Amino acid sequence: MKQRELGRSGIKVSRMALGTATWGLTTHRDEAAEQLVEFVGAGGNLLDTSDVYGAGASEKVIGELLGTVVPRSSVVLATKAGGVPGGKPGDADTRRESLLAALDASLTRLGTDYVDLWQMHVWDDRTPIEETLSAIETAVQSGRVRNAGICNYSGWQTALAARRRLGGGPSLMSTQVEYSLLERGIEREVLPAAAALGLSVLPWAPLGRGVLTAKYRSGVPLERAKSPFFRWYVGHHLDAPRTDEIVDAVASAAAELGAAPVAIALVWVRDRPSVTAPVVGARTAEQLRDSLAAESLELPKEIRTRLDEVSAPYVGYPERLV
């Protein structure tokens, strides 16, 4: 797997990251182990988790696998803090004492004394950004964190966090945001900010929360459709106005190139400006192999243009002026 630099850190990461949000929940330890071996064997090294995934269950599984299934040195380990375990999406606590306590708990679960990338999972309106950055600086100076990043920040929040470095403090290296053919909103403000500030973009949900795999073209299984989580998480994209048109374009491109829709959607995101590595999750190793197959694929210009046009986001004032 080809590699790219993580921000300006000098660290080389695979141009696909392995997400672990389901590890310890619907993906059990043995399945996670199989995925990790498959990923590292294919040349992947960027492993992404969070302290809120399964209320720490994902980190615990990773801690059991590193050093036994694969060496700790074979992965660039990324985790997150600032979310509220057991809370609602968007709940945040980036106070200094909360962040540093969360980091210590993450390191214990992960069975390591440092993480390569520590990310603020969500913006916290109640905590001054200077206090959040102070916690990051302390974590870096103590050796518990090698590099820092942010997640789900808007354009102005990204610029504010990246520019308000404390004296001698660390620079941010990355921003992790939702980005796919079905969700291109970050192109208005976040991508330009990331490019100007030298941040790597790590897209989550690059498969449109599963919709771009084309598995829902013939309908949604009844049990899944009844799930409140499915309606909230997947329904957001499944019911969007242009979804059918975009999915059809992906499926058509897949047929032309003899590839799976998964690969088409991933490669489109992977090769967008400022993107370093899409974060791909899978329930099984077999599903992961479908994503790994994208590594050898390049999209012809005419297909990329077709996908760009069918999924183009609305751009209004003031972005359209530039």
KOLRO-253620 format. One record per residue (C-alpha): residue number from 1; residue in one letter; y, x, z. Coordinates in steps of 0.1 Angstrom, whole numbers, plus 5000, padded with zeros to 4 digits. Layout:
! residues N
resi = NUM; resn = A; v = Y; u = X; w = Z
...
//
This chain:
! residues 322
resi = 1; resn = M; v = 5000; u = 5000; w = 5000
resi = 2; resn = K; v = 5034; u = 5013; w = 4991
resi = 3; resn = Q; v = 5059; u = 5021; w = 5018
resi = 4; resn = R; v = 5096; u = 5015; w = 5024
resi = 5; resn = E; v = 5120; u = 5028; w = 5050
resi = 6; resn = L; v = 5128; u = 5006; w = 5080
resi = 7; resn = G; v = 5166; u = 5005; w = 5080
resi = 8; resn = R; v = 5180; u = 5040; w = 5085
resi = 9; resn = S; v = 5153; u = 5049; w = 5111
resi = 10; resn = G; v = 5134; u = 5073; w = 5089
resi = 11; resn = I; v = 5102; u = 5053; w = 5097
resi = 12; resn = K; v = 5081; u = 5044; w = 5067
resi = 13; resn = V; v = 5065; u = 5010; w = 5069
resi = 14; resn = S; v = 5041; u = 4992; w = 5045
resi = 15; resn = R; v = 5059; u = 4967; w = 5022
resi = 16; resn = M; v = 5039; u = 4939; w = 5038
resi = 17; resn = A; v = 5038; u = 4932; w = 5075
resi = 18; resn = L; v = 5010; u = 4915; w = 5094
resi = 19; resn = G; v = 5022; u = 4886; w = 5115
resi = 20; resn = T; v = 5002; u = 4876; w = 5146
resi = 21; resn = A; v = 5017; u = 4843; w = 5158
resi = 22; resn = T; v = 4983; u = 4826; w = 5158
resi = 23; resn = W; v = 4964; u = 4854; w = 5176
resi = 24; resn = G; v = 4950; u = 4842; w = 5209
resi = 25; resn = L; v = 4955; u = 4806; w = 5198
resi = 26; resn = T; v = 4938; u = 4795; w = 5166
resi = 27; resn = T; v = 4929; u = 4830; w = 5156
resi = 28; resn = H; v = 4904; u = 4844; w = 5182
resi = 29; resn = R; v = 4899; u = 4880; w = 5191
resi = 30; resn = D; v = 4871; u = 4888; w = 5167
resi = 31; resn = E; v = 4890; u = 4872; w = 5138
resi = 32; resn = A; v = 4921; u = 4892; w = 5148
resi = 33; resn = A; v = 4901; u = 4924; w = 5149
resi = 34; resn = E; v = 4887; u = 4918; w = 5114
resi = 35; resn = Q; v = 4923; u = 4911; w = 5101
resi = 36; resn = L; v = 4937; u = 4942; w = 5117
resi = 37; resn = V; v = 4909; u = 4964; w = 5103
resi = 38; resn = E; v = 4914; u = 4949; w = 5068
resi = 39; resn = F; v = 4952; u = 4953; w = 5070
resi = 40; resn = V; v = 4951; u = 4990; w = 5081
resi = 41; resn = G; v = 4923; u = 4997; w = 5057
resi = 42; resn = A; v = 4945; u = 4985; w = 5028
resi = 43; resn = G; v = 4973; u = 5008; w = 5039
resi = 44; resn = G; v = 4993; u = 4984; w = 5060
resi = 45; resn = N; v = 5010; u = 4996; w = 5092
resi = 46; resn = L; v = 5037; u = 4972; w = 5103
resi = 47; resn = L; v = 5023; u = 4948; w = 5130
resi = 48; resn = D; v = 5046; u = 4921; w = 5142
resi = 49; resn = T; v = 5043; u = 4899; w = 5174
resi = 50; resn = S; v = 5064; u = 4884; w = 5201
resi = 51; resn = D; v = 5063; u = 4877; w = 5238
resi = 52; resn = V; v = 5065; u = 4839; w = 5231
resi = 53; resn = Y; v = 5035; u = 4838; w = 5207
resi = 54; resn = G; v = 5009; u = 4819; w = 5227
resi = 55; resn = A; v = 5030; u = 4827; w = 5258
resi = 56; resn = G; v = 5019; u = 4864; w = 5255
resi = 57; resn = A; v = 4984; u = 4857; w = 5242
resi = 58; resn = S; v = 4991; u = 4874; w = 5209
resi = 59; resn = E; v = 5003; u = 4906; w = 5227
resi = 60; resn = K; v = 4973; u = 4906; w = 5249
resi = 61; resn = V; v = 4949; u = 4904; w = 5219
resi = 62; resn = I; v = 4968; u = 4933; w = 5202
resi = 63; resn = G; v = 4966; u = 4953; w = 5235
resi = 64; resn = E; v = 4928; u = 4949; w = 5234
resi = 65; resn = L; v = 4925; u = 4960; w = 5198
resi = 66; resn = L; v = 4948; u = 4990; w = 5197
resi = 67; resn = G; v = 4929; u = 5021; w = 5206
resi = 68; resn = T; v = 4895; u = 5004; w = 5202
resi = 69; resn = V; v = 4895; u = 4988; w = 5168
resi = 70; resn = V; v = 4923; u = 5009; w = 5153
resi = 71; resn = P; v = 4943; u = 5038; w = 5167
resi = 72; resn = R; v = 4977; u = 5030; w = 5183
resi = 73; resn = S; v = 4991; u = 5057; w = 5160
resi = 74; resn = S; v = 4980; u = 5038; w = 5129
resi = 75; resn = V; v = 5005; u = 5009; w = 5134
resi = 76; resn = V; v = 5043; u = 5005; w = 5136
resi = 77; resn = L; v = 5043; u = 4980; w = 5164
resi = 78; resn = A; v = 5070; u = 4954; w = 5165
resi = 79; resn = T; v = 5075; u = 4927; w = 5192
resi = 80; resn = K; v = 5103; u = 4904; w = 5202
resi = 81; resn = A; v = 5122; u = 4892; w = 5233
resi = 82; resn = G; v = 5149; u = 4867; w = 5241
resi = 83; resn = G; v = 5130; u = 4836; w = 5234
resi = 84; resn = V; v = 5118; u = 4815; w = 5263
resi = 85; resn = P; v = 5080; u = 4813; w = 5267
resi = 86; resn = G; v = 5069; u = 4777; w = 5268
resi = 87; resn = G; v = 5104; u = 4766; w = 5258
resi = 88; resn = K; v = 5116; u = 4747; w = 5228
resi = 89; resn = P; v = 5124; u = 4765; w = 5194
resi = 90; resn = G; v = 5159; u = 4780; w = 5197
resi = 91; resn = D; v = 5158; u = 4783; w = 5235
resi = 92; resn = A; v = 5172; u = 4817; w = 5244
resi = 93; resn = D; v = 5178; u = 4841; w = 5273
resi = 94; resn = T; v = 5191; u = 4875; w = 5263
resi = 95; resn = R; v = 5206; u = 4885; w = 5297
resi = 96; resn = R; v = 5201; u = 4921; w = 5305
resi = 97; resn = E; v = 5177; u = 4916; w = 5334
resi = 98; resn = S; v = 5157; u = 4890; w = 5315
resi = 99; resn = L; v = 5153; u = 4913; w = 5285
resi = 100; resn = L; v = 5143; u = 4944; w = 5304
resi = 101; resn = A; v = 5118; u = 4924; w = 5325
resi = 102; resn = A; v = 5103; u = 4909; w = 5293
resi = 103; resn = L; v = 5100; u = 4943; w = 5277
resi = 104; resn = D; v = 5080; u = 4956; w = 5306
resi = 105; resn = A; v = 5057; u = 4926; w = 5305
resi = 106; resn = S; v = 5052; u = 4931; w = 5268
resi = 107; resn = L; v = 5043; u = 4967; w = 5272
resi = 108; resn = T; v = 5018; u = 4958; w = 5298
resi = 109; resn = R; v = 5001; u = 4932; w = 5276
resi = 110; resn = L; v = 5002; u = 4955; w = 5246
resi = 111; resn = G; v = 4987; u = 4984; w = 5266
resi = 112; resn = T; v = 5013; u = 5009; w = 5254
resi = 113; resn = D; v = 5043; u = 5027; w = 5268
resi = 114; resn = Y; v = 5066; u = 5020; w = 5238
resi = 115; resn = V; v = 5072; u = 4998; w = 5209
resi = 116; resn = D; v = 5085; u = 5010; w = 5175
resi = 117; resn = L; v = 5107; u = 4980; w = 5169
resi = 118; resn = W; v = 5120; u = 4956; w = 5196
resi = 119; resn = Q; v = 5137; u = 4925; w = 5182
resi = 120; resn = M; v = 5160; u = 4899; w = 5197
resi = 121; resn = H; v = 5141; u = 4867; w = 5188
resi = 122; resn = V; v = 5171; u = 4844; w = 5188
resi = 123; resn = W; v = 5209; u = 4844; w = 5193
resi = 124; resn = D; v = 5220; u = 4834; w = 5228
resi = 125; resn = D; v = 5253; u = 4815; w = 5230
resi = 126; resn = R; v = 5255; u = 4819; w = 5268
resi = 127; resn = T; v = 5251; u = 4857; w = 5269
resi = 128; resn = P; v = 5278; u = 4881; w = 5256
resi = 129; resn = I; v = 5265; u = 4902; w = 5228
resi = 130; resn = E; v = 5277; u = 4933; w = 5247
resi = 131; resn = E; v = 5252; u = 4925; w = 5275
resi = 132; resn = T; v = 5224; u = 4921; w = 5251
resi = 133; resn = L; v = 5232; u = 4954; w = 5234
resi = 134; resn = S; v = 5234; u = 4971; w = 5267
resi = 135; resn = A; v = 5198; u = 4961; w = 5275
resi = 136; resn = I; v = 5187; u = 4975; w = 5241
resi = 137; resn = E; v = 5205; u = 5007; w = 5247
resi = 138; resn = T; v = 5188; u = 5011; w = 5281
resi = 139; resn = A; v = 5154; u = 5004; w = 5265
resi = 140; resn = V; v = 5160; u = 5030; w = 5238
resi = 141; resn = Q; v = 5173; u = 5056; w = 5262
resi = 142; resn = S; v = 5143; u = 5051; w = 5285
resi = 143; resn = G; v = 5118; u = 5057; w = 5256
resi = 144; resn = R; v = 5103; u = 5023; w = 5258
resi = 145; resn = V; v = 5118; u = 5013; w = 5225
resi = 146; resn = R; v = 5122; u = 5035; w = 5194
resi = 147; resn = N; v = 5142; u = 5011; w = 5173
resi = 148; resn = A; v = 5158; u = 4977; w = 5176
resi = 149; resn = G; v = 5164; u = 4946; w = 5154
resi = 150; resn = I; v = 5173; u = 4910; w = 5154
resi = 151; resn = C; v = 5158; u = 4877; w = 5143
resi = 152; resn = N; v = 5171; u = 4844; w = 5131
resi = 153; resn = Y; v = 5208; u = 4854; w = 5134
resi = 154; resn = S; v = 5233; u = 4839; w = 5111
resi = 155; resn = G; v = 5256; u = 4860; w = 5089
resi = 156; resn = W; v = 5284; u = 4863; w = 5114
resi = 157; resn = Q; v = 5260; u = 4869; w = 5143
resi = 158; resn = T; v = 5243; u = 4897; w = 5123
resi = 159; resn = A; v = 5276; u = 4914; w = 5116
resi = 160; resn = L; v = 5288; u = 4911; w = 5151
resi = 161; resn = A; v = 5256; u = 4925; w = 5166
resi = 162; resn = A; v = 5254; u = 4953; w = 5142
resi = 163; resn = R; v = 5290; u = 4964; w = 5144
resi = 164; resn = R; v = 5295; u = 4961; w = 5182
resi = 165; resn = R; v = 5276; u = 4993; w = 5191
resi = 166; resn = L; v = 5282; u = 5005; w = 5226
resi = 167; resn = G; v = 5294; u = 5041; w = 5229
resi = 168; resn = G; v = 5266; u = 5063; w = 5217
resi = 169; resn = G; v = 5243; u = 5033; w = 5216
resi = 170; resn = P; v = 5216; u = 5026; w = 5191
resi = 171; resn = S; v = 5221; u = 5010; w = 5157
resi = 172; resn = L; v = 5201; u = 4979; w = 5147
resi = 173; resn = M; v = 5175; u = 4986; w = 5120
resi = 174; resn = S; v = 5163; u = 4952; w = 5108
resi = 175; resn = T; v = 5167; u = 4915; w = 5108
resi = 176; resn = Q; v = 5138; u = 4891; w = 5106
resi = 177; resn = V; v = 5146; u = 4857; w = 5090
resi = 178; resn = E; v = 5129; u = 4829; w = 5071
resi = 179; resn = Y; v = 5130; u = 4836; w = 5034
resi = 180; resn = S; v = 5109; u = 4822; w = 5005
resi = 181; resn = L; v = 5113; u = 4804; w = 4972
resi = 182; resn = L; v = 5117; u = 4772; w = 4994
resi = 183; resn = E; v = 5142; u = 4787; w = 5018
resi = 184; resn = R; v = 5169; u = 4809; w = 5002
resi = 185; resn = G; v = 5198; u = 4800; w = 5026
resi = 186; resn = I; v = 5200; u = 4836; w = 5038
resi = 187; resn = E; v = 5213; u = 4847; w = 5004
resi = 188; resn = R; v = 5247; u = 4831; w = 5012
resi = 189; resn = E; v = 5256; u = 4853; w = 5042
resi = 190; resn = V; v = 5227; u = 4871; w = 5058
resi = 191; resn = L; v = 5215; u = 4892; w = 5029
resi = 192; resn = P; v = 5250; u = 4904; w = 5020
resi = 193; resn = A; v = 5255; u = 4914; w = 5057
resi = 194; resn = A; v = 5222; u = 4932; w = 5058
resi = 195; resn = A; v = 5230; u = 4951; w = 5026
resi = 196; resn = A; v = 5264; u = 4961; w = 5039
resi = 197; resn = L; v = 5251; u = 4972; w = 5073
resi = 198; resn = G; v = 5219; u = 4990; w = 5061
resi = 199; resn = L; v = 5195; u = 4966; w = 5078
resi = 200; resn = S; v = 5160; u = 4960; w = 5065
resi = 201; resn = V; v = 5152; u = 4923; w = 5059
resi = 202; resn = L; v = 5118; u = 4912; w = 5072
resi = 203; resn = P; v = 5111; u = 4877; w = 5058
resi = 204; resn = W; v = 5090; u = 4854; w = 5079
resi = 205; resn = A; v = 5073; u = 4824; w = 5063
resi = 206; resn = P; v = 5074; u = 4840; w = 5029
resi = 207; resn = L; v = 5049; u = 4814; w = 5017
resi = 208; resn = G; v = 5072; u = 4785; w = 5025
resi = 209; resn = R; v = 5052; u = 4777; w = 5057
resi = 210; resn = G; v = 5021; u = 4775; w = 5035
resi = 211; resn = V; v = 5035; u = 4750; w = 5010
resi = 212; resn = L; v = 5038; u = 4777; w = 4982
resi = 213; resn = T; v = 5001; u = 4783; w = 4983
resi = 214; resn = A; v = 4999; u = 4750; w = 4964
resi = 215; resn = K; v = 4972; u = 4737; w = 4987
resi = 216; resn = Y; v = 4992; u = 4705; w = 4994
resi = 217; resn = R; v = 4997; u = 4696; w = 4957
resi = 218; resn = S; v = 4970; u = 4670; w = 4959
resi = 219; resn = G; v = 4980; u = 4657; w = 4993
resi = 220; resn = V; v = 4978; u = 4665; w = 5030
resi = 221; resn = P; v = 4946; u = 4660; w = 5050
resi = 222; resn = L; v = 4950; u = 4630; w = 5073
resi = 223; resn = E; v = 4944; u = 4648; w = 5105
resi = 224; resn = R; v = 4969; u = 4675; w = 5096
resi = 225; resn = A; v = 4995; u = 4649; w = 5085
resi = 226; resn = K; v = 4992; u = 4633; w = 5120
resi = 227; resn = S; v = 5000; u = 4665; w = 5138
resi = 228; resn = P; v = 5035; u = 4666; w = 5153
resi = 229; resn = F; v = 5036; u = 4704; w = 5148
resi = 230; resn = F; v = 5027; u = 4700; w = 5111
resi = 231; resn = R; v = 5053; u = 4674; w = 5106
resi = 232; resn = W; v = 5079; u = 4696; w = 5122
resi = 233; resn = Y; v = 5069; u = 4730; w = 5109
resi = 234; resn = V; v = 5055; u = 4722; w = 5074
resi = 235; resn = G; v = 5071; u = 4689; w = 5067
resi = 236; resn = H; v = 5105; u = 4706; w = 5067
resi = 237; resn = H; v = 5096; u = 4722; w = 5033
resi = 238; resn = L; v = 5070; u = 4697; w = 5021
resi = 239; resn = D; v = 5095; u = 4669; w = 5019
resi = 240; resn = A; v = 5124; u = 4689; w = 5005
resi = 241; resn = P; v = 5138; u = 4675; w = 4972
resi = 242; resn = R; v = 5128; u = 4703; w = 4949
resi = 243; resn = T; v = 5095; u = 4713; w = 4965
resi = 244; resn = D; v = 5072; u = 4699; w = 4938
resi = 245; resn = E; v = 5092; u = 4715; w = 4910
resi = 246; resn = I; v = 5092; u = 4749; w = 4928
resi = 247; resn = V; v = 5055; u = 4748; w = 4936
resi = 248; resn = D; v = 5046; u = 4738; w = 4901
resi = 249; resn = A; v = 5066; u = 4768; w = 4888
resi = 250; resn = V; v = 5046; u = 4791; w = 4912
resi = 251; resn = A; v = 5013; u = 4776; w = 4901
resi = 252; resn = S; v = 5022; u = 4779; w = 4864
resi = 253; resn = A; v = 5031; u = 4816; w = 4869
resi = 254; resn = A; v = 4999; u = 4822; w = 4887
resi = 255; resn = A; v = 4979; u = 4807; w = 4858
resi = 256; resn = E; v = 4997; u = 4828; w = 4833
resi = 257; resn = L; v = 4991; u = 4860; w = 4852
resi = 258; resn = G; v = 4956; u = 4852; w = 4864
resi = 259; resn = A; v = 4967; u = 4855; w = 4900
resi = 260; resn = A; v = 4968; u = 4832; w = 4931
resi = 261; resn = P; v = 4999; u = 4812; w = 4939
resi = 262; resn = V; v = 5000; u = 4832; w = 4972
resi = 263; resn = A; v = 5005; u = 4864; w = 4953
resi = 264; resn = I; v = 5032; u = 4850; w = 4931
resi = 265; resn = A; v = 5052; u = 4837; w = 4961
resi = 266; resn = L; v = 5048; u = 4869; w = 4981
resi = 267; resn = V; v = 5058; u = 4893; w = 4953
resi = 268; resn = W; v = 5089; u = 4873; w = 4945
resi = 269; resn = V; v = 5101; u = 4877; w = 4981
resi = 270; resn = R; v = 5088; u = 4913; w = 4985
resi = 271; resn = D; v = 5110; u = 4925; w = 4956
resi = 272; resn = R; v = 5142; u = 4908; w = 4965
resi = 273; resn = P; v = 5173; u = 4930; w = 4973
resi = 274; resn = S; v = 5173; u = 4944; w = 5009
resi = 275; resn = V; v = 5138; u = 4931; w = 5016
resi = 276; resn = T; v = 5115; u = 4957; w = 5032
resi = 277; resn = A; v = 5084; u = 4938; w = 5041
resi = 278; resn = P; v = 5075; u = 4901; w = 5042
resi = 279; resn = V; v = 5057; u = 4891; w = 5074
resi = 280; resn = V; v = 5024; u = 4875; w = 5064
resi = 281; resn = G; v = 5002; u = 4855; w = 5088
resi = 282; resn = A; v = 4967; u = 4844; w = 5083
resi = 283; resn = R; v = 4941; u = 4825; w = 5102
resi = 284; resn = T; v = 4912; u = 4845; w = 5088
resi = 285; resn = A; v = 4905; u = 4879; w = 5072
resi = 286; resn = E; v = 4897; u = 4860; w = 5040
resi = 287; resn = Q; v = 4931; u = 4844; w = 5039
resi = 288; resn = L; v = 4947; u = 4878; w = 5046
resi = 289; resn = R; v = 4928; u = 4893; w = 5016
resi = 290; resn = D; v = 4945; u = 4868; w = 4993
resi = 291; resn = S; v = 4979; u = 4881; w = 5005
resi = 292; resn = L; v = 4969; u = 4918; w = 5003
resi = 293; resn = A; v = 4960; u = 4912; w = 4966
resi = 294; resn = A; v = 4997; u = 4908; w = 4959
resi = 295; resn = E; v = 5002; u = 4946; w = 4964
resi = 296; resn = S; v = 4991; u = 4954; w = 4929
resi = 297; resn = L; v = 5011; u = 4927; w = 4912
resi = 298; resn = E; v = 5045; u = 4929; w = 4896
resi = 299; resn = L; v = 5063; u = 4899; w = 4882
resi = 300; resn = P; v = 5074; u = 4901; w = 4845
resi = 301; resn = K; v = 5112; u = 4896; w = 4841
resi = 302; resn = E; v = 5108; u = 4862; w = 4824
resi = 303; resn = I; v = 5087; u = 4848; w = 4852
resi = 304; resn = R; v = 5110; u = 4861; w = 4879
resi = 305; resn = T; v = 5140; u = 4846; w = 4861
resi = 306; resn = R; v = 5121; u = 4813; w = 4859
resi = 307; resn = L; v = 5114; u = 4813; w = 4896
resi = 308; resn = D; v = 5150; u = 4823; w = 4904
resi = 309; resn = E; v = 5164; u = 4794; w = 4884
resi = 310; resn = V; v = 5141; u = 4767; w = 4897
resi = 311; resn = S; v = 5147; u = 4777; w = 4933
resi = 312; resn = A; v = 5184; u = 4787; w = 4931
resi = 313; resn = P; v = 5202; u = 4777; w = 4964
resi = 314; resn = Y; v = 5235; u = 4759; w = 4964
resi = 315; resn = V; v = 5263; u = 4783; w = 4968
resi = 316; resn = G; v = 5297; u = 4768; w = 4976
resi = 317; resn = Y; v = 5330; u = 4779; w = 4991
resi = 318; resn = P; v = 5338; u = 4806; w = 5001
resi = 319; resn = E; v = 5307; u = 4825; w = 4989
resi = 320; resn = R; v = 5312; u = 4814; w = 4953
resi = 321; resn = L; v = 5345; u = 4833; w = 4952
resi = 322; resn = V; v = 5326; u = 4866; w = 4954
//
